[in-house]
Amino acid sequence: MTGVLMTPLGAQKVILRDISRTGAHLAGASDVPSDCDAIFRRGSLFAAARVSWVRGGEIGISFYRELSSEEVEASLPNTLLR
């Protein structure tokens, strides 16, 4: 599952490894600064976040507001919901 992470250094395509109501685990981006503000976009979901950690190509983000369960479900592919 792909998405876009927008940071002060620009927008990068990322792979969504895991998502919860409070944050997400992403992979595939390079040169993401740790401890910066970001916006995560996947489909109709736009969520303001803080980059919590960066380890190699893996990134952890914490959302500034808790997502609803509907928002989390909408960010998942339809095949996972069946």
Secondary structure, 3 states (H helix, E strand, C coil): CEEEEEECCEEEEEEEEEECCCEEEEECCCCCCCCCEEEEEECCEEEEEEEEEEECCEEEEEECCCCCHHHHHHCCCHHHHC
